[in-house]
Amino acid sequence: MNKDNTISKINKIGKAGRVLSKIAMIAIEIGCVATIVSGIIFLTIPKEDFMMKMGNEATLTVNTRSKMLGGLTGDATSDLPQGSIDINGTDYSFTDVAINESDAIATYQLNGKDAVITPGRIAAVCFVGAAYLAIYAVLFFYVKKLCKSLEVCNSPFEEEIIKGIQNCAWVLIPWCVLGGLLEGILTTAFTSNIRTGFNISIPTAVVILLLFGLAYVFKYGAVLQTESDETL
């Protein structure tokens, strides 16, 4: 493999990554500012001037004549999900089923109080969304630095590249821990019970370990390159 050709490809990949990272950072920064401004605006709205109440009932409709779904066999009541089901982090309990000529409609009642959405709650969601985007912005900042090092490097084993890989791994750690929490809050923000439990991302944890491992592989390569240069 031609050394100069390989370095040229690494430089091109670094340049493309730097440009894409820059575009992503601009989009994230715009989104972050927009969500913060929206949150501030909602904080200025009096609670009595704006309030939204979410419905406390969910329905499931199944076409009894559908060949793709296989239709319903036997007792339609037993064929539909009963007991308690989870919809976007909120529990609903089976209450009734109505059957007409073509459909079976099951009704599920919310377990607990209705979700009342106030300006303050929407503002909180905006600020959580801004924090979610901010973590992405920090990650892309270090990805851009790594790509910039790749763009101008003369060897993939340079110290700046190794340091850049390690920085990306370190930045992913808070994302691995806080990303699930923030995502849970966002996905259940408009339900009666907001999910706030920690949810460690196993795939992200694996990526973090691989990045640290890759950094040590590059360190070993740098040592070998130094020894090779000294023997020449």
C-alpha positions in Angstrom: 0.0 0.0 0.0 1.3 3.4 -1.0 2.0 5.5 2.1 1.4 8.9 0.5 -1.8 7.7 -1.1 -3.0 6.4 2.3 -2.2 9.7 4.1 -4.0 11.6 1.3 -7.2 9.5 1.8 -7.0 10.1 5.6 -6.6 13.9 4.9 -9.7 13.8 2.6 -11.8 11.9 5.2 -10.7 14.4 7.8 -11.7 17.3 5.6 -15.1 15.8 4.9 -15.7 15.0 8.5 -14.7 18.5 9.6 -17.1 20.1 7.1 -20.0 17.8 8.1 -19.3 18.4 11.8 -19.3 22.1 11.3 -22.7 21.9 9.5 -24.1 19.7 12.3 -22.8 22.1 15.0 -24.4 25.1 13.3 -27.8 23.3 13.1 -27.5 22.2 16.7 -26.6 25.7 17.9 -29.6 27.2 16.1 -31.9 24.5 17.6 -30.4 25.1 21.1 -31.0 28.9 20.9 -34.5 28.4 19.5 -35.5 26.0 22.3 -34.0 28.3 25.0 -35.9 31.4 23.6 -39.1 29.3 23.3 -38.7 28.3 27.0 -38.2 31.9 28.1 -41.3 32.9 26.1 -43.5 30.2 27.7 -42.2 31.3 31.1 -43.7 34.7 30.5 -47.2 33.3 29.8 -49.5 33.2 32.9 -50.7 29.8 33.8 -54.4 30.9 33.6 -53.9 32.1 30.1 -52.7 28.8 28.6 -53.5 25.3 29.7 -53.8 22.0 27.8 -55.4 18.9 29.2 -54.5 15.6 27.6 -57.2 12.9 27.1 -57.5 10.1 29.6 -58.6 7.4 27.2 -56.9 5.3 24.5 -58.6 3.1 21.9 -57.3 0.2 19.9 -59.2 -0.7 16.7 -58.6 -4.0 14.9 -60.2 -4.8 11.5 -61.8 -8.2 12.0 -61.8 -8.8 8.2 -58.1 -7.9 7.7 -56.2 -10.8 6.0 -52.8 -9.2 6.9 -53.7 -9.1 10.6 -55.3 -12.5 10.5 -58.6 -11.1 11.8 -60.0 -12.1 15.2 -60.8 -15.7 16.1 -63.0 -17.0 18.8 -63.9 -14.6 21.5 -62.9 -11.1 20.4 -62.6 -9.9 24.0 -59.9 -12.5 24.7 -58.0 -11.8 21.4 -57.4 -8.1 22.3 -54.7 -7.0 24.8 -56.2 -6.8 28.3 -55.0 -5.9 31.7 -52.6 -2.9 31.8 -50.6 -1.7 28.8 -47.9 1.0 28.6 -48.3 3.8 26.0 -45.4 6.2 25.8 -44.5 5.6 29.5 -48.1 5.9 30.8 -50.2 3.0 32.1 -53.7 2.3 30.7 -56.1 -0.4 31.9 -58.5 -2.3 29.7 -62.1 -1.3 30.4 -64.3 -2.5 27.5 -64.5 -3.8 23.9 -67.1 -3.0 21.3 -67.6 -5.1 18.2 -69.4 -4.0 15.0 -69.6 -5.5 11.5 -65.9 -4.9 10.6 -64.1 -3.7 13.7 -63.3 -4.6 17.3 -62.6 -1.5 19.4 -61.0 -1.9 22.8 -61.0 1.0 25.2 -58.2 1.6 27.8 -58.6 4.1 30.7 -55.6 6.1 32.0 -54.3 4.9 35.4 -53.9 8.0 37.4 -54.7 11.7 36.8 -54.9 13.4 33.4 -51.9 15.2 32.1 -52.2 18.9 32.5 -49.8 20.8 30.3 -49.0 24.4 31.5 -46.6 27.0 30.1 -44.1 26.2 32.9 -44.1 22.5 31.9 -43.5 23.4 28.2 -40.7 25.8 29.2 -39.1 23.0 31.2 -39.3 20.7 28.2 -37.7 23.4 26.1 -34.8 23.8 28.5 -34.3 20.0 28.8 -34.3 19.9 25.0 -31.6 22.6 25.0 -29.5 20.5 27.4 -30.0 17.5 25.1 -28.8 19.5 22.1 -25.9 21.0 24.1 -24.4 17.5 24.8 -24.6 16.9 21.0 -22.9 20.2 20.4 -20.0 19.4 22.7 -19.6 16.0 21.1 -19.5 17.4 17.6 -17.0 20.1 18.7 -14.5 17.4 19.6 -15.3 15.3 16.6 -14.6 18.4 14.4 -11.2 18.9 16.3 -10.3 15.2 15.6 -11.3 15.5 11.9 -9.2 18.7 11.6 -6.2 16.8 13.0 -6.8 14.0 10.4 -7.1 16.6 7.7 -3.6 18.0 8.2 -1.8 15.0 9.6 1.3 13.3 8.1 0.8 10.2 10.1 -2.3 8.6 11.8 -0.2 8.1 14.9 0.3 11.8 15.7 -0.3 12.9 19.3 -3.2 15.2 18.3 -5.1 12.4 16.7 -4.7 10.1 19.7 -5.7 12.9 22.0 -8.7 13.6 19.8 -9.9 10.0 19.9 -9.6 10.0 23.7 -11.5 13.3 24.0 -14.4 11.9 22.0 -14.5 8.9 24.3 -14.6 11.1 27.4 -17.4 13.3 26.0 -19.5 10.2 25.3 -19.5 9.2 29.0 -21.9 12.0 30.2 -24.0 11.3 27.0 -24.2 7.6 27.9 -25.4 8.5 31.4 -27.5 11.6 30.9 -28.8 11.0 27.3 -31.3 8.3 28.5 -32.5 10.5 31.3 -33.1 13.6 29.0 -34.6 11.4 26.3 -37.0 9.9 28.8 -38.2 13.3 30.0 -38.7 14.5 26.4 -40.6 11.4 25.3 -43.0 11.5 28.3 -43.3 15.2 28.7 -46.9 15.3 27.6 -48.1 12.4 29.7 -49.4 12.3 33.2 -46.2 10.8 34.6 -42.8 12.0 33.3 -40.2 9.2 33.1 -37.0 10.4 34.9 -35.2 7.1 35.5 -31.6 6.7 34.2 -31.2 4.5 31.2 -27.6 3.6 30.4 -27.1 3.2 26.7 -25.2 -0.1 26.2 -24.3 0.6 22.5 -22.8 3.9 23.6 -20.9 2.3 26.4 -19.5 -0.2 23.8 -18.4 2.7 21.5 -16.7 4.4 24.4 -14.7 1.2 25.2 -13.8 0.8 21.5 -12.6 4.4 21.3 -10.4 4.1 24.3 -9.1 0.8 22.9 -8.5 2.4 19.6 -6.6 5.3 21.3 -4.2 2.8 22.9 -3.8 0.9 19.6 -2.7 4.2 18.0 -0.4 4.9 21.0 1.3 1.6 20.4 1.5 2.4 16.7 3.2 5.7 17.5 5.7 3.9 19.7 6.5 1.5 16.9 6.8 4.3 14.4 9.2 6.2 16.7 11.4 3.1 17.1 11.4 2.5 13.4 12.4 6.1 12.7 15.3 5.8 15.2 16.7 2.7 13.5 16.8 4.4 10.1 
